[in-house]
Every structure is written in C-alpha cells, then in structure tokens.
Amino acid sequence: MVGGCRLVGEVRVTGAKNSVLKLMAAALLAEGTTTLLDVPDILDVEIMAELLRRLGCEVTHDQTGGVVAITVPAVLDHRADYDLVRRMRASICVLGPLLARCGAAEVALPGGDNIGSRGLDMHVEGLIKLGAHAVNEHGYLIASTDKRLRGESVYLDFPSVGATETIVMAAVTAEGITVIDNVAREPEIVDICTMLNEMGAQISGVGSSTLTIEGVDALHPVTHRTVPDRIVAGTWAVAAAITQGDITIHNAKPEHLQIALEKLATSGAVITEVEDGFRVVMNERPKSVDIVTLPYPGFPTDLQPQFIALNAIADGAALVTENLFEARFRFVQELARLGADVRTDGHHALVRGRIELSGAPVEATDIRAGAGLVLAGLVADGTTTVYGVSHIDRGYSGFVPDLVRLGAQIIRVDEPH
C-alpha cells in the first residue's frame, strides 16, 4: 500500500466474528437445521464449518448472502481433532455443547492468535461443578458425564468470555438451576444467550454480571441474525481518524463502542449517529489519547493495536495499558519498523506521536495486529508491505476491497507458500 490517502465513503459491517463462531457451536445443542444470518465471509467461519462437518453436521455457507445453515444429526461425534482446533482458538467453544448433547467431549487444546496465555482452568472448573469429569490427556481436554449434568452455583474468578460461553452452553440442558456469577458481559455473550433463549433455553439476567439458567429437556433449531461486529466497526472508526477522513459505518451499534468512540472524540474526531450506525469525521491531526484495556464495558483489547497506530502519528504522547493479554504488545516491534516511537515496559506502552511514519515491510502476528499495521501503513510515507495477511482474513471480510472503495492505494498479493 502507498500511504497518504484520506479515506472517505461508506462501509457496512457484517456479523461479529467473536459471536458467529460460538453461535455455530451452539447449533449443536438442537437436532435439525439452524440458520445464521449476516455471517462474515472470513477464514474462521470456514474452519468452524469444517469442524462441525467432522462432528457429523451438514453445513452450507452462502458467502455472498452471508447465510450459514447447520443441520445437526441425532447422533454426533464428540471429538474435535488437533489439525483444525490448532488453527482457531474459538474451537474450544464446542466443548460445552458436545458435553451437553453427547455426555462426552474430546477437544484438542486450541491454538489461534499468539497474544498470550488464555488458560482453560475456568472452563474445566465450571464443567466439574456441573457434574462432569474433566482431564487433560495427550493434548486433549476430555470431559464426560455418566448422567445428565446438574445445575449448580458457579463463580468465575475473572469475567472470561470463553468460560462464560462454555458453562452457559453446558448448563442450558442441565437438570435444575445454574447460577453463574461474575460472567462476561460482552455484546457477543448477549447474542449467544439471546439465540439460546430463542432455541427454548431459560436464561435470565442476560447482559448483567449474573446469569441464572433453568435447565430444559431439549432445544430446537432457529433462524438467528448475528450481532454486528463492534471490533470491525471500531477499526473503521480509527481508519477515519488516522487518515483525517470521513467514513460512515453502517450496521453498527455505537452503544457497543461507547468508550472507544469517546476516546476518538477526545482525539479530535466528530462522531454522529446515523440510522443504522455512525459517522466519524476527522479534520485535523489526531491528539494522543491514553488507553486502558478492560473487560466489557471497558475499552476492548481487540482495538488496542489500532489505537496504538493512531497514537503513533498523533500530537503528543500517550500511555497504553494492556490488562488482558500479556503478549499483545508484540506487534509494536513491527510498528517500530515504520518509524513509530513506542517503548514498552511490562503491560504499559508509551507512544510518542510523530508527524509521519515511513513505509517498510512488516509482519502481522495476529488479527488485530495486522489491522493496526495496515492502518499505520495508510499514513506512512512511501510503500508499506504487510505480510501474514492470513491473520487479517480470520477477522475481516473484504478488508482490502473496502479500503479501495474508500480511496486507499492498496492491493493484495497472494503470498507464496
């Protein structure tokens, strides 16, 4: 890409990656065909579709229309093999549904983005509370139960998104009442609980820090529209700010990005709501903004790299504090190749803004790092080449074509294997 272009125009955000993968897993809880709408055309959806096929489902994906149909048989396989799970950490979300449907689950320990440790202890402890046996053997997490899971009170030491999803999906058909305290409150959690309730589950307290689940005997398939992707919407918002552009983002919920949009407003952007989203206009060099990542409704860690890129060309200095993933700052080494002045110390990064960055070859290490490097390249002098774009493919649908429509000088070249 060649930097220096002001991005102007409109984009539409699809359904959330961090929700649709879990919705696909939740479909395992009901025999029959569940249909998901507004599904992003991203690599992770294809990986999850193949995983579900290996478990015995029929999966069709209309990539143009954004529709995934999952036909779940009466009898499922219960083993999720390493060759797929290693490619996508979200594969662990089949653990709860398989245990609930089959009474057993064998899921390879997951891979995915290299941004730090994300242990499965809370998943396991929650399932054991519900009456399951769970062990880690030969690279697999193996869970089983001799009888129907039973409701219980579960407290999460940390509001983990993954643990919340696993325990909720295991508990919806458990006997009795399950109360999960200190759960994650992300919009994607709300989306999963909403779909489960549409399927016949009895979950109350959705959106709060405590979920109460009254177990039911069985669920039924549904048609469900995926919640819009707030991280993709936030990325486009930063793209407008960093290029001093004007982008209207459709199918987006500004209430899901309240703190991030407030930070952009502090940096100098003018943000206005439209009927189905919001518009971001930046008419001056951005001002630096401090960032502290926290669980929702705090500032999202998945927007931290994009805001570091913004601060790299902003007026002033900013302190960015990462509280969720200890390796999230790995990408600043690549950002430094573009001339950014970023110094890290533990979970803090001090970013001193420069008027201009300088184009160079860089390597994406995870989905959001890749997006952050692309944003930095948009304002770097000369040509920037971002390698490892397969990471970006896992989270952004049609990223390059959308950038071109907004005025970016960017092309995609397939990397040799």
N, C-alpha and C positions, 0 to 999 in steps of 0.2 A: 504494500500500500504506500501511497505518497501522501504525506501529511499536509495540512494547511487548508483543508476544505471545511466550510461551515455547513453543518448538517441541517437541512430544512425539509419538512414534509410531515407525513403521517405514517404510523405503523400500527399494526394490530397484534396484540399479544394473544398467544394461544393458551390452552390449559397448562396448569403448573406441572412441571416435571416431578417435583417433590410430592405431588399429590397423586398423579395418574398412575405411577408405578405401584403405589400402595392400594389404589382402587382396583387395579388389575389383580393384585393378590387377594383382596377382599372378595372378589368374584368367586374364588374357590369355595367360599362358605355356602354357596347355593347351587344346587343342581339345576341345569338349564342354561339359558343364554342371557348373559348380562351385557349391555351395550353402553359404552362410554363415548361421550361426545366431546368435541373440542380437544382432542388428543394431539399433542405436539408431534411433528414428524422429526423425531430425534432418535439417535442410536440406542439410548437406554430403553426406549419402548420396544424396539426390535429384540433386544436382549431379553427383556422380560417376557415378550410374546413367545420366544423360543423356549424359555424356561417353563412356561405354562404348558406348552405343547409336550415337552418331555414328561410332564406330570400327568399327561393324558387328555388335556383340553384341546379343543379346536379353536384356533384364534385367527381372525381375519382383521386386516388393518387397511382401511381405505385412507391412504396417506393424503390424497387430495381433499377429501371431505373431513378428515380428522376424526374418523369413527373407528373404534375398535370393538369387535364383537367376540365375546369369550363364551364358548359353550363348554360347560363343566359336566363331566360324566358322573354317574352314580358312584363309581369306584375310581379313586385317584391313586397314582403312585405317590410316594411320600419322600422321595429322595431328590434333592437338588444338588447336582454334581458340580464339582470344582471348576470345570472348564468354562461354565457360564457364570457362576457366582463370583469368581475371581475378577471378572470384568466389570462388575457393578455391585457396589456395597448394598444397594437397596434390595438385593435379592434376599437378604435376611428376613424381609417382611413376609415371606411365605411361611415362616416358622409357626406363627400363631394360627393361621387358617388351617394349615395341614394338621396340626395337633388337634384342633377342634373337630375337623372333618374325619380324619383317619385314626385318631388316637395315637399317632406316631408321626415324627418328622425327623429327617436327617438332612441337614443343610450344611454345606461346606462353609467354613469360615470365610467371610467375604473379603473382597479386595476393594477396588474403587479408587477414589482420589487420595493422593498421598499428602494429606494435610494434617496428619497427626493421629494419635490413638483414639479409637472410639470403641471402648470395650463393650462386651455383651453381658456383663455381670448382671445388670438390672433386668435385662430380658429374662435371663435364666432364673434369677431370684423370684421374679413375678410369676413365672410359669410354675415353679416349685410351690409357691404359695397357693396356686390354684389346684394343686394336687398332682402335678406332673413329676416324672423323674427326668432329670436332665444331666448329661455328662458331655465332656469334650474329649473325643477319641479320634486319633488318626486324622486330625484336620477337619473333623465334622462335629457340629453341635447336634447331639442326638437327644430328642425329647420323646417321651412316651407316657401313656397313662393306661392303667388297667380298666378304668371305668370312666364315666363322664366327669369332666372337670367340675370343680365345685367353687361357688362364689366365696370370696374372702376379701378382707381389707388389705390393700397393698399401698405402701408409701414409697415413693421414688425419692432417693436422696438428691437427685438432680432432675429437672424437668426435661428428660430426654425424649426427643421426638420418636426415635426408633423404639425405645422401650414402651412408651405410651401406646404406639400402634400395635406392637406385638401382644401386649397384655389385653388391650381392648378387643382385638380380633379373636383372641383365645377365649375371652370371657363372655362374648355375646350369646354363646350357646351353652355356657356352664350352668350347672344346677344352682339355683339360689341367686343371691345378690352379691355383686362385686363392687367395692368402693375403692377407687384409685385416687390417691391424694398426691398433690404436687405434680400434676401431669403437665405436659407441654400444651401450650395454648395457641400454637401457630394456626393460621387460616387453613393450612393443609390438614391439620388434625380435625378441625371443624368440618372440613369437606368429607373426610373419611367417616366421621361419626354421622354426618347427615345422610350419606349413602347407606350406611349400615341400618339406620333407622328406617329409611325407605324400603330396605330389604326385610323389615319386620323386627329388627332389634329394638330393645327398650333401653336407650341410653339417655340419661338426663344430666344436666349440668354442662352441656356442650358449650365450649368457649370459656369456661371457668377453670379454676385450678383443681377442681374435684369432679370426677365422673362417677356416676352411680349407674351400674348396669344390672338390669334384671334379666337373667338368662331366659332364653326361649328355646323351644324344642328344635326349630329349624328356621332357616331364612329362605327367601325366594328371590329370583333374579329380577333386575330392574334396568331401566334406562336412566343414565345419570350424566349431567353435564359437569365437566371438571372446572374447578375454581380457576380463575385467571392466574397466570404466573407472576407473582409480585416481584420476583428477582429479575426476570427478564424486563418487566416494566421499569424497575429501578435502574437497570443497566441502560435502557434507552434514555431515561431521565438524565443520567450522568453524561451520556453521549451528547445530549443537547447542551449541557452546562460546559463541558470541557472544550467543545468546538465553538462556543459562543453562538449556538444555533437556536433553532425554533422547531421543536418536534411535538406533535400531538399524538398521544399514546392511547389507542382505543382498546376496549375490552380490558380495562384495568381498574382496580379498586384503590383509590388514593388512601382510604382508611386503613388499608393493609400496609402502607408505606409512610405512616404519619411522621415518624422521627426522621427517616431518610429524606423526605421532602422538606421537612423543617430545616435540615442541615443544608440542603441545596438553596433554600430561600436565604439562609444566613450567608451563603457564599455569593449571593447576588442574583440568583435566578428569580424570575417571576413565574409563579405557578398558579394556574387557574383550572378549575374543574370544568369538564365538558360532560355531555350527557352520558357517555359510556367510558369515561376515563379522565385524563387530564392533559394539560399542555405545559411545556417547560420552555421558557424563553430566557436566553442569557445574552445581554448586550454589552458585557464588559468582561475584563479578565476576572476569573473567579477569585474569591477571597478564601484563604485557608480555613478549614473547619476541623475541630477536634472530633475524634470518633471513639466511642467505647462500645464494643460489641457485647450483647447480652441476649439471653433467650427472649423470644417474643413476649410482650410487645416492644422489647428493646431493639436497638439497632442490629440488623441482621448481619451475621458473619459473612454470608454469601455476597454482600455488597461491599465488604471491606476492601478487596483489591481494586475495585472500580473507584472508590473514594481515595485510595492512596494515589492512583493515577491522576485523579483530579487535583489533589493537593500538590502533586509533583510539578504542576505548571501554575499553581495558584499564587496569589500575592500574600506572602507571609510564611509562617511556619506552623505546622500542626502536629499534635501528638495523637497517634492512633494506638489504642489499647485493644488487644485481642484476648478475650476471656474464654473462648470456646475451643479453639484448635491451636495447639502449640506450634504446628509446622506451617501455619497459614502464611507466615512471612517469607517462606522460601522463595516466592516469586520476585521479591524485591531485588534479588541478585540479578535477575534478568532486566528488571526495570532500570537498574543502575547502568546497564549496557546502553540504554537510551539517554543516559546523562542525568537521570534523576538523582537527587541528593536525599537519600534515605538511610538513616542509621537505626539499627535495631538493637535492643537490649532486653532480653527475656521476652515478655509479652507486650513490649512497647516498641513503637517505631516513631522516630522523629523525622518528619518530612519537611524539608525546606524547599519552597517553591522556586522554580526557575522560569524565566520568561519563555524559554524554548527548550525542547528536547531534540535529540539528534538521532535520526533513523539508524537502525542496526538490526542484524539478525538476532532473534530471541526465541526462547523455547517455552511453550506453555506446559506447566506441570499439573494443572488441574483445570476444571471447567471455568471457575471464576477468575483464576489467574490468567487464563487465556483471554477472557473477555477484557480484563484490565489491561493486558498488553496491547490488545487491538485498540482500545480507547487511547492509550498513550501514543500508539503509532499514528493515530489520526491527527495528532497535534505535533508530531516530530518533524523536524526539517529533513527532507530527503525521503529515502525509501526504507521502510521497515518490513522485514520478513518474519512472520510468526510461524514457527514450526510446532508440530504436535497439535494441529488443529482438530484431530480426532477427539481431543478432550472437549473442545468447544461444541462439537457435534452432539455430545452427550447431553447438553443442556439448552442449546439454542437452535431453533428451527428456522432455516432460511436466513441465517445471520448475514452472510455476505450479500445476497440479493437485496435484502432490506437496506443495508448500508449503501449500496449502489443507488437505490431509488432515492435515498436521502441526500445524495450528492458526493459520497465518498469516492475517492480514486483507489479502488481496491479490486483485486482479482484473486481467485482461488486457484492454486496449482496443486494437483494431487501429488502427495509425497511418494517417492519410491519405497517399496517395502524393504 
